[in-house]
Amino acid sequence: MKQALPTGAARSSSLRRRRRAEGGYTLVELLVVITIIGLIVALVGPRVLGYLGDSKVKTAKIQIQGFSSALDLFYLDTGRYPSTSEGLAALVQRTPGAATWNGPYLKGGTLPSDPWGKPYIYRAPGEHGAYDIVSRGSDGQEGGTGTNADITSWSK
């Protein structure tokens, strides 16, 4: 037995109910969701950015330790550390004064920049040892605090 199709007022009422059931979200519902997402981002965002800054500082410290190890290998091969004028580039390219150079001493054969895209400062002889390696931090200026602080080969 077939059911009779609704006609007239019953049909339009049935269509309205079906459209409401299939309908999207109201403007108020969307605004509530957007507000909740905004609050979550406002609370979590600064913490995530803090972790990003800390990770760049840790990366610079690890890179400086890697340079120190590579400089020690250079010293074992050549009997000296690269001069200030030769710089850290002597770890990836033979210099005229290094007859027993067995490099490159850095993996990949390239000299990385600090995590903020600036070159490391290298001095030999250094003020704090046989050599000094310095990253000026996120601001690129001497001194500073937090992520702006200098990261050096002599500090712990």
ZINORSUL-V322004 format. One record per residue. N is the residue number from 1. RES is the residue in one small letter. SS is DSSP state (a for helix, b for strand, c for the rest). OMEGA is omega in radians with two decimals (none if undefined). Layout:
[[N & RES & SS & OMEGA] [N & RES & SS & OMEGA]]
//
This chain:
[[1 & m & c & 3.12] [2 & k & c & 3.05] [3 & q & c & 3.14] [4 & a & c & 3.11] [5 & l & c & 3.12] [6 & p & c & -3.13] [7 & t & c & 3.01] [8 & g & c & -3.06] [9 & a & a & -3.14] [10 & a & a & 3.14] [11 & r & a & -3.11] [12 & s & a & 3.07] [13 & s & a & 3.11] [14 & s & a & 3.12] [15 & l & a & 3.13] [16 & r & a & 3.12] [17 & r & a & -3.14] [18 & r & a & 3.12] [19 & r & a & 3.10] [20 & r & a & -3.14] [21 & a & a & 3.14] [22 & e & a & -3.03] [23 & g & c & -3.13] [24 & g & c & -3.13] [25 & y & c & 3.10] [26 & t & c & 3.13] [27 & l & a & 3.14] [28 & v & a & 3.12] [29 & e & a & 3.11] [30 & l & a & 3.12] [31 & l & a & 3.10] [32 & v & a & 3.14] [33 & v & a & 3.13] [34 & i & a & 3.11] [35 & t & a & 3.13] [36 & i & a & 3.11] [37 & i & a & 3.11] [38 & g & a & 3.11] [39 & l & a & 3.12] [40 & i & a & 3.13] [41 & v & a & -3.13] [42 & a & a & -3.14] [43 & l & a & -3.04] [44 & v & a & -3.06] [45 & g & a & -3.13] [46 & p & a & 3.14] [47 & r & a & 3.13] [48 & v & a & 3.11] [49 & l & a & 3.07] [50 & g & a & 3.10] [51 & y & a & 3.12] [52 & l & a & 3.11] [53 & g & a & 3.12] [54 & d & a & -3.13] [55 & s & a & 3.09] [56 & k & a & 3.10] [57 & v & a & 3.13] [58 & k & a & 3.11] [59 & t & a & 3.13] [60 & a & a & 3.13] [61 & k & a & 3.14] [62 & i & a & 3.10] [63 & q & a & 3.12] [64 & i & a & 3.06] [65 & q & a & 3.09] [66 & g & a & 3.07] [67 & f & a & -3.14] [68 & s & a & 3.10] [69 & s & a & 3.13] [70 & a & a & 3.10] [71 & l & a & 3.09] [72 & d & a & 3.07] [73 & l & a & 3.08] [74 & f & a & 3.14] [75 & y & a & 3.13] [76 & l & a & -3.12] [77 & d & a & -2.98] [78 & t & a & -3.12] [79 & g & c & 3.13] [80 & r & c & 3.02] [81 & y & c & 3.08] [82 & p & c & 3.09] [83 & s & c & 3.10] [84 & t & c & -3.13] [85 & s & c & 3.08] [86 & e & c & 3.07] [87 & g & c & 3.13] [88 & l & a & 3.10] [89 & a & a & 3.11] [90 & a & a & 3.11] [91 & l & a & -3.12] [92 & v & c & 3.12] [93 & q & c & 3.11] [94 & r & c & 3.08] [95 & t & c & -3.09] [96 & p & c & -3.08] [97 & g & c & -3.07] [98 & a & c & -3.08] [99 & a & c & -3.08] [100 & t & c & -3.13] [101 & w & c & 3.13] [102 & n & c & -3.05] [103 & g & c & 0.11] [104 & p & c & -3.07] [105 & y & c & 3.08] [106 & l & c & -3.14] [107 & k & a & -3.12] [108 & g & a & 3.10] [109 & g & a & 3.10] [110 & t & c & 3.14] [111 & l & c & -3.11] [112 & p & c & 2.98] [113 & s & c & 3.07] [114 & d & c & -3.08] [115 & p & c & 3.12] [116 & w & c & 3.05] [117 & g & c & -3.14] [118 & k & c & 3.13] [119 & p & c & 3.04] [120 & y & c & 3.08] [121 & i & b & -3.12] [122 & y & b & 3.08] [123 & r & b & 3.06] [124 & a & c & -0.04] [125 & p & c & -3.11] [126 & g & c & 3.09] [127 & e & c & -3.04] [128 & h & c & -3.13] [129 & g & c & 3.13] [130 & a & c & 3.10] [131 & y & c & 3.04] [132 & d & b & 3.02] [133 & i & b & -3.05] [134 & v & b & 2.88] [135 & s & b & -3.09] [136 & r & c & 3.11] [137 & g & c & -3.02] [138 & s & c & -3.12] [139 & d & c & 3.13] [140 & g & c & -3.12] [141 & q & c & 3.11] [142 & e & c & 3.13] [143 & g & c & 3.12] [144 & g & c & 3.11] [145 & t & c & 3.13] [146 & g & a & 3.14] [147 & t & a & 3.07] [148 & n & a & -3.08] [149 & a & c & 3.07] [150 & d & c & 3.04] [151 & i & b & -2.98] [152 & t & b & 3.13] [153 & s & c & -3.08] [154 & w & c & -3.13] [155 & s & c & -3.12] [156 & k & c & none]]
//
